[in-house]
Amino acid sequence: MEYKNVEAEITTRTYNRDIIQKPTGNIYEAIAIMGKRAEQIKAELKTELLEKLDEFAAHSDSLDEVFENREQIEVSKFYERLPKPTAIAVKEWLDGEIYYRKPEVEENN
């Protein structure tokens, strides 16, 4: 997914509990679903960041030298300015973009 253009909140915001729990009918279940989605987003962002930083890595045997790479610093700053994975997950939840299912309900059918 393209997280660079997401319109999620950068700062903390209070949401209406009724809106959050509406799709599931249970606030705790809704929070658990958003938490799992936030973990997925975090893993994707971390993998993407590490791949980009690996391009700038100096693969040398000497640990005495530390190189500061301007491009590497800019990539890191860009990812720091992105909304947090939890904010992205909340935005996706409110927009109805998160798919979830209840396995116990499917087994009974």
N, C-alpha and C positions, 0 to 999 in steps of 0.2 A: 504494500500500500504506500501511497505517497504521503508521508508525514510532514513534508516540508511545506505543504500548502494547507494544512488542516487549520480550521478556525477555532481551535480549542482555547480555553482560558489559560492565560499565562500565570495569573495569580489565583489565590484561593477565593472561592465563591460559595455562597450558601444557596442550596437548591431546595425547592419545594418537595417535601418527602412524598406527597401524594403523586407527583409527577414521576418521581424515581421508581416508586413501587407499582405503578399502574400496570405495566406489562405482566408482572408476575403475581401481583397481589400480596407480596411479602417483601418488606424492605431488606431483610437479611439475605434473602435469596438474590435480590437484585444487586446488592453490594458484592456478594460472592461472585456473581457472573461478571460484574465490572472488574473485580479484582483479578479474576483469571484472564480476562482480556488484556488488562494492563500488564500482566506478566508476559503475555505473548508479544505485545508491542515492545516492551522493554528488551526482550530477547532479540527481536528483529532489529531494533535500533542499535543494540550493542554489536551484533554481528556485522551490520553495515558499517558502523564506525571503525571497528577493528580491521575490516577489509581495507578501508580507505587509509587508515593510519599505517597499515602494513606496507603500503606502497612507498611510504617515506622512510621506512625503517632502514637503518644502516646495519647490515648484517656483518659485523666485524667481531673478531675474537677478543678485542681489547675492551675491558670494562672501565678503563681509566678515562676514556674520552667520552664526553657527553655532547651530542650535537643538538643545537636548537634549530629546528627547521621552521621557517616562517609559514609555509603552506600547512604543515602539520598543526601549528598553533591555530591558524585560521579555521581549519576543519574542526578542531576541538571546540573552539568558541562557537561555531555555527551550531553544533549539536547541543551545547550548553544552553543556547537561546531557544531551542525548540520547547514546545509545551511538554510537561511531564506526562509519562505514559498513563497515569491515572486520569489526568485531565482529558486526554485523547479518548480514553475508554468511556468516560462519562459523556463526552460529546457524541460518540458513536451510539451509546445507549439511548440518549435523548432523541437522536435522529432515527432510531429504529434500525441501525445498521448491524447490530450484533445478533447473530443467530444462536439460539440456545434451545436445548431440548431436555426433557425430563425422562431419563431412561426407565424409571419405575412405571411411568404412565404408559410407555410404549410396550413394556412387557405384559401389561394387563390387557392390552388390546388384541 
